[in-house]
Amino acid sequence: MNKVANSYFAQEQAASPSKRHQEALERCIARLAEQMPVIGLRNPKIGTAQNRWIYCDGPDWVMGFLSGTLWLAYQLTGRSDFARAATARRPGFRMVLENRRYRDHDLGFQFSLSSVAEWQMTGDREARRMGLAAADALLGRFRPEGGYIQAWTARGPDDRAQARFANGRMIADTMQNLALLYWANRQTGIDDYRDVADIHAETAARLLVRDDDTSFHTFLFDPADGTPLRGETHQGFADGSCWSRGQAWLIHGFAQCHAYTRNAAFLAIASRLAARAETLVGSQAVPVWDFADDPAKPDHIDSSAGAVMAAGLYLLAGQCADPADRLRWRAFADRLLDGLIATCDLTATEGAQGFLAHGAAHVPAGRHDAMLPYGDYYFMEALMRSLGHNSFFW
């Protein structure tokens, strides 16, 4: 644990976690209200060294996270300005539905936190229609020969190398997108949505989760017949290492699958992944970006991994029958959340536009130590879950 975190915990050890988390949540809402007229209809992608946003150039996988924070703020406050800011973003999501090149496995990140959220909060029928259209597009990415949802889309014949990389590949992140399919099943009664989500989750449990309960980021199949080939990484340190945000996606994703299905196997896998993460995080206030024990690994932390993992652990804790398990996962989540508040919280930093510093977007590509919109969303979700809120859009 670093000196900042030690100092923080020394000063705050007697304070109530619920008070600390409530105050942090209120600062998030205040920061969001402050930044709405600055951000407008743009979608934050990554922060600068000065904690200012760089925005997406067109539709992007991250575009749903600001919408998600706006809808959470509306749920908490009832303030119509948050709802108006969220609904005003609808044309960008319509563009995704109307252009195949913008659609991939991230449709759940995009539409669960925008269209599904709007439907739940307002009952708007067009929002529901858009959510179901997104679920149909995600369903269409299912590869029955391998039992998985294709992650990325090949760009076409002009980029054969990218096509070879993309075709026949599943990734850990997709587990967070399955909630869109389960929601569509509940809305329509059509079994295909649920069945595909179940099959993909079962394949992920078998191939992305290693025997030691660490995880691969990606897994490659023969694109012709679906034969499983090998686990690899795209954003982690090495194919055999464990990328921390991937482990976090899987914890939250399997816990979410259990919430929808009550399949005990999904809860067991989430618990195994959480137990391994507890060991790997150790005494660190914030997870390192990759858990590899290698001196050649760059030394970065990832606040987004901590936020996703904390939110998933609270979700897991709420579904465990054993009181000891509930206490264990909640204590781990509290520790991660307090670590983020101690070392990464920007909500009281004048001039910062986001919630969290020190996010690692893609370390091999040189994108690290920055604000990230998904880190911000999951920080807010984790704070809410820690305080007992249980109505979300997943």
Residue, then its C-alpha position, 0 to 999 in steps of 0.5 A: m500500500n502506498k504512502v498516500a493510501n496509508s495516510y488516508f486510512a490512518q486519518e479515516q479509519a474511524a470514519s463510517p464507510s457509508k458516510r465516506h461513500q455517500e460523500a464521494l457519491e454526492r461529489c460525483i453528482a456535483r461534478l457531473a452537473e458541473q460538467m454537463p454544459v461543458i461536455g454537451l453531446r460529446n462522448p469522453k474517451i480518455g483524460t489528459a495529464q491535466n484531467r481534461w477530456i479528450y472526446c470520441d471521434g464518432p461512435d465508440w464503445v465507450m459512448g454509453f458510460l456517460s449516459g449511464t452516469l447521467w441516468l444514475a444521477y437522475q435515479l438518485t436525484g430526480r433532476s430533470d436536467f440529468a434526464r434531458a442530458a441523457t436523452a439528448r444523446r439518443p441520435g449517437f446511439r441511433m447512428v450505431l444501429e444504422n451503421r454495421r461498421y460501428r457495431d461489435h460485442d460492446l452493444g451492451f455497454q452502449f445500449s444497456l446504459s442508454s436505451v435500456a436505462e431510459w426505458q427503465m427510468t421513463g417508459d419511453r417506447e422508442a428507447r425500448r425499441m432501440g434496446l431490442a434492436a441492439a440486442d438483435a444485433l448482438l445476437g447476430r454476432f453469435r458463432p454457434e460452431g464455437g459457442y461464443i459471441q464474436a468480439w470484434t468485426a473484420r474491417g474488410p479485404d483491405d486489412r487482412a491482418q486485422a481480419r485474421f486477428a478479429n475473426g474467431r475471437m471472444i474476449a472477457d469484456t463481452m461478459q458485461n454485455l450479456a445483460l442486454l440479451y437477458w433483458a431482451n429475453r425478459q422483455t419479449g419472451i424469446d428464448d434465443y436471447r437467453d440461450v445465446a447468453d447462457i452458451h457464451a457464458e458457459t464457453a467463457a467459463r470453460l476457456l477464459v477462466r484458467d485452472d488457477d482461476t486467473s483469466f485470459h483476456t481473449f480466446l481464439f477459435d478456428p473461425a471455420d469450424g469453431t475448434p478452440l485454439r489458444g488463449e491470448t491477450h490484447q491489452g494485458f502484459a502477456d498471453g499467460s498473464c492476468w490482465s486485471r480489468g479482464q478479471a474484473w469484467l469476468i467477476h462482474g459479468f458472471a455475478q450478473c449472469h447469476a442474477y438473471t439466471r440463478n444458475a449456481a455455476f455462474l455464482a461459483i465461477a464469480s466467487r472463484l475469480a474473486a478469491r483469486a483477485e483477492t490474493l493477486v491484489g494483496s495489500q495494494a490500494v488499487p489493482v495493478w493493470d496486470f498481475a504478472d510477476d515480471p520485472a519487465k512489466p510496466d509499473h502502472i495501476d488501473s483505477s478502472a479495474g478497481a472500480v469494475m471489480a468493486a462493483g462486481l464484488y458488491l453484486l456478488a456479495g448480495q447473491c451469496a447465501d453464506p453470511a461469511d461469503r457476503l462479509r468477505w466480498r463486501a469487505f474486499a469491495d469496501r477496501l477497493l473502493d476506499g483505495l480508489i477514494a484514497t489514491c485516485d478520487l478527483t471529485a474534489t480536485e478543482g479543474a478536473q472533469g472526471f471522477l478518477a485518475h490513474g486509469a490504464a486504458h491500454v498500456p501496450a498502446g501507451r494509454h495509461d495514467a488517465m481519467l476513463p469514462y468507464g472507470d467513472y461509471y463503475f466508480m459511481e455504480a460501486l458507490m451506490r451498491s456499497l450504500g445499498h442501492n440495487s436498481f441498475f440497468w444491467 
